[in-house]
Amino acid sequence: MIAIDPLSAIRTLVWTSLPSGFFKYSGILTIGAGVGAFVWLSSTDPRGIARRLAIAYVSQVDADLRSLFRPTRGAQIAWLQACGALALAAVYGFVPHKAFLIGSALALLLPPLLIKRSLFKRRKRLDDQANGFALALSNALKTTASVGDALWVTVSVSTGPVKEELETMLKQVRVGSTVEEALLAMSARAQSPALDVLVSALLIGRQTGGDLPRILEGTSSSLREIKRLEELTESVTYTAKQSYVLSAAMAIGVTYALPLFMPGFLDPLRDTVKGQVVAAQCVIAFLTSAVMAYRFTRTDI
């Protein structure tokens, strides 16, 4: 007689009676439940790592939104990102298509990148408007000796982000801040190099008793010259960047195309020790050239 193992028979019966994909989906649900429990426990604990990271992220998003003069909705954005990323990741567990995984990653990365891009564009506009702001303030100071009154006049002829910064600064002066404190707060909030130069020239000229209109005219001329040099440098480095990108694309394209047109041509680089050393040297040389090209073509005026 053939001996029958009861435990083996039970395992076989359970295995054959379970629906297809049971262990796969149950494993996905178990992992999701474990991650959810960890996030919940860590977020409810004031010292938990998830809570600290979430607070830091929301604070950074709110600070960027305040710099853009937009409503602070960092918590809402963070919740939408988390829900969207988890939902797409859950769908990917049942429908293993790469689009859902890419969408989950984009839900986490895209919103802060878009906010940073808007902040960068705004600071660039502030740099572009600093020259006109200095000239307008200089003309206003020729009609009045008060810096505050001159700033009020300048607001009426300003547009864009400069006007928003000036209106916020003057509101701070209205509620009790001094002009110096409001100007320093505006400089810290805007984080524009050209505006920092203008604020420094204005504060130094006011404290030393210099001729402010003349100082601001000289500052405006300097900012205009710096802007011209930046544009010239960008036009020169743009061609160099294009050349490097084209060279890098050709090198990568040749690497992928050679095995297609000449099968086995690059096999020694993969199968032999000397070939692997040569391939590693080529990769290091390529990465070194990429770093050097970035440093040489970076605009820094």
C-alpha positions in Angstrom: 0.0 0.0 0.0 1.1 3.5 -0.7 1.4 5.7 2.4 -0.5 8.9 2.2 0.8 11.9 4.1 -2.3 13.8 5.5 -0.5 17.2 5.6 0.7 16.8 2.0 -2.8 15.9 0.9 -4.2 19.0 2.6 -1.6 21.3 1.1 -2.3 19.8 -2.4 -6.1 20.3 -1.9 -5.7 23.9 -0.7 -3.3 24.7 -3.6 -5.6 23.3 -6.3 -8.7 24.8 -4.8 -7.3 28.4 -4.5 -8.1 30.7 -7.5 -5.3 31.6 -9.9 -3.2 34.6 -8.7 -4.3 34.2 -5.1 -0.8 34.3 -3.6 0.3 37.1 -5.9 -2.6 39.4 -5.0 -2.5 38.5 -1.4 1.2 39.3 -1.2 0.5 42.7 -2.8 -2.3 43.4 -0.3 -0.1 42.3 2.6 2.8 44.5 1.5 0.4 47.4 1.0 -1.1 46.9 4.4 2.3 46.7 6.0 3.5 49.9 4.3 0.2 51.6 5.3 0.5 50.5 8.9 4.1 51.8 9.1 3.1 55.2 7.5 0.2 55.5 9.9 2.2 54.7 13.0 5.1 56.9 11.9 2.7 59.8 11.0 0.8 59.7 14.2 4.0 59.8 16.3 5.2 63.4 16.6 8.8 62.1 16.4 8.2 59.6 13.6 10.3 59.9 10.5 7.3 60.1 8.2 5.8 62.9 10.2 9.0 64.9 10.3 9.6 64.4 6.6 6.0 65.4 5.7 6.2 68.5 7.9 9.5 69.6 6.3 8.1 69.0 2.8 4.9 70.9 3.4 6.8 73.8 5.0 9.1 74.0 1.9 6.2 73.9 -0.5 4.4 76.6 1.5 7.5 78.8 1.5 7.9 78.4 -2.2 4.2 79.2 -2.8 4.5 82.3 -0.5 7.5 83.4 -2.6 5.2 83.1 -5.7 2.5 85.1 -3.9 0.1 82.1 -4.2 -2.1 80.6 -1.5 -0.2 78.2 0.8 -1.7 74.8 0.0 1.3 72.6 0.8 -0.7 70.1 2.9 -3.3 69.7 0.1 -0.7 69.2 -2.5 1.1 66.6 -0.4 -2.1 64.6 0.3 -3.0 64.7 -3.4 0.5 63.5 -4.3 0.4 60.7 -1.8 -3.0 59.5 -2.8 -2.3 59.7 -6.5 1.0 57.9 -6.2 -0.4 55.1 -4.0 -3.5 54.7 -6.2 -1.3 54.3 -9.3 1.1 51.9 -7.5 -1.9 49.8 -6.4 -3.2 49.7 -10.0 0.2 48.7 -11.2 0.1 45.7 -8.8 -3.0 44.4 -10.5 -2.3 45.6 -14.0 1.5 45.5 -14.5 1.9 48.2 -17.1 4.9 50.6 -16.9 2.7 53.6 -17.5 1.1 53.3 -14.0 4.5 53.0 -12.4 5.8 56.1 -14.3 2.6 57.9 -13.4 3.2 57.1 -9.7 6.7 58.5 -9.8 5.5 61.6 -11.7 2.9 62.2 -9.0 5.6 62.5 -6.4 8.2 64.4 -8.4 6.3 66.6 -10.8 4.5 69.1 -8.5 7.6 70.3 -6.6 9.6 70.5 -9.8 6.9 72.7 -11.4 6.8 74.9 -8.3 10.6 75.3 -8.4 10.4 76.0 -12.1 7.9 78.8 -11.6 10.0 80.2 -8.7 13.1 80.2 -11.0 11.2 82.0 -13.8 9.9 84.6 -11.3 13.4 85.3 -10.0 14.7 85.6 -13.5 11.9 88.2 -14.2 12.9 90.1 -11.1 16.5 90.2 -12.3 15.3 91.5 -15.7 13.2 94.2 -14.0 15.8 95.3 -11.5 17.4 97.7 -13.9 14.1 99.5 -14.7 13.2 99.5 -11.0 16.4 101.3 -10.1 16.0 103.9 -12.8 12.3 104.5 -11.8 13.3 104.9 -8.2 16.1 107.2 -9.1 13.8 109.5 -11.0 11.3 109.4 -8.2 14.0 110.4 -5.7 14.7 113.5 -7.8 11.3 114.8 -6.9 11.1 113.8 -3.2 13.7 113.3 -0.5 11.7 110.5 1.2 12.6 107.0 0.2 9.1 105.8 1.3 7.3 108.4 -0.9 9.6 107.5 -3.8 8.8 103.8 -3.4 5.0 104.6 -3.5 5.6 106.5 -6.7 7.6 103.6 -8.2 4.9 101.1 -7.4 2.4 103.0 -9.7 4.8 102.6 -12.7 6.0 99.0 -11.9 4.5 95.8 -13.2 4.9 92.1 -12.6 6.8 90.5 -9.7 8.5 93.8 -8.8 5.2 95.5 -8.2 4.1 92.6 -6.0 7.3 92.7 -3.9 7.0 96.5 -3.5 3.4 96.4 -2.5 4.2 93.7 0.2 7.2 95.8 1.4 5.1 99.0 1.7 2.4 97.1 3.6 5.1 96.0 6.1 6.1 99.7 6.4 2.5 100.6 7.0 2.1 98.2 9.9 5.2 99.4 11.7 8.4 98.1 10.1 11.1 100.5 9.1 12.1 101.0 5.5 15.4 99.3 6.0 13.8 96.2 7.6 11.2 96.0 4.9 13.8 96.3 2.2 15.9 93.5 3.8 12.8 91.3 4.1 12.0 91.9 0.4 15.5 91.0 -0.6 15.4 87.8 1.5 12.0 86.9 0.2 12.8 87.5 -3.5 16.2 85.9 -3.6 17.1 87.8 -6.7 20.8 88.7 -7.2 20.1 91.8 -9.1 17.6 93.0 -6.5 20.0 92.3 -3.8 22.6 94.6 -5.4 19.9 97.3 -5.7 18.8 97.0 -2.1 22.4 97.0 -0.9 23.2 100.2 -2.9 20.1 101.9 -1.6 20.7 101.0 2.0 24.4 102.0 1.9 23.7 105.2 0.1 21.0 106.1 2.6 23.2 105.3 5.6 26.2 107.2 4.3 24.2 110.2 3.2 25.2 109.9 -0.5 23.4 111.2 -3.5 20.8 108.4 -3.9 19.5 109.3 -7.4 23.1 109.3 -8.7 23.9 106.1 -6.9 20.9 104.4 -8.3 21.6 105.6 -11.8 25.1 104.1 -11.5 23.6 100.9 -10.2 21.1 100.8 -13.0 23.9 101.2 -15.5 25.9 98.4 -13.9 22.9 96.0 -13.9 22.2 96.8 -17.5 25.8 96.0 -18.4 25.8 92.8 -16.4 22.6 91.8 -18.2 24.2 92.4 -21.5 27.2 90.3 -20.6 25.0 87.5 -19.4 23.1 87.5 -22.7 26.4 87.5 -24.6 27.8 84.7 -22.5 24.6 82.7 -22.9 24.6 83.1 -26.7 28.2 81.9 -26.8 27.8 78.9 -24.4 24.5 77.9 -26.1 26.5 76.9 -29.2 29.0 75.0 -27.1 26.2 73.2 -25.3 24.5 72.2 -28.6 27.9 70.8 -29.9 28.4 68.8 -26.8 24.9 67.3 -26.7 25.2 66.4 -30.4 28.6 64.7 -29.8 27.3 62.8 -26.7 24.2 61.7 -28.7 26.4 60.5 -31.6 28.7 58.5 -29.2 25.7 56.8 -27.5 24.1 56.2 -30.9 27.2 54.6 -32.3 27.5 52.4 -29.2 24.0 51.1 -29.7 24.1 50.9 -33.5 27.4 48.9 -33.9 26.0 45.6 -32.5 23.1 45.9 -34.9 25.1 46.4 -38.1 28.2 44.5 -37.0 27.2 41.6 -34.7 29.9 40.6 -32.3 32.0 43.7 -32.9 31.8 44.8 -29.2 31.8 41.3 -27.7 35.5 41.5 -26.6 34.7 44.5 -24.5 32.0 42.5 -22.7 33.5 39.0 -22.5 37.2 39.6 -21.7 38.9 41.2 -18.7 41.0 43.6 -20.9 37.8 44.6 -22.8 36.0 45.3 -19.6 38.9 47.5 -18.4 38.8 49.4 -21.7 35.0 49.8 -21.5 35.3 51.1 -17.9 37.9 53.6 -19.1 35.7 54.8 -21.9 32.7 55.2 -19.5 34.9 57.2 -17.1 36.3 59.4 -19.9 32.7 60.0 -21.1 31.4 61.0 -17.7 34.5 63.2 -17.1 33.9 65.0 -20.3 30.3 65.5 -19.4 31.2 67.1 -16.0 33.9 69.3 -17.7 31.5 70.4 -20.4 28.9 71.4 -17.8 31.4 73.4 -15.8 32.9 75.1 -18.9 29.5 76.0 -20.4 27.9 77.2 -17.2 27.0 80.9 -17.2 28.5 82.7 -14.2 28.7 86.4 -14.4 
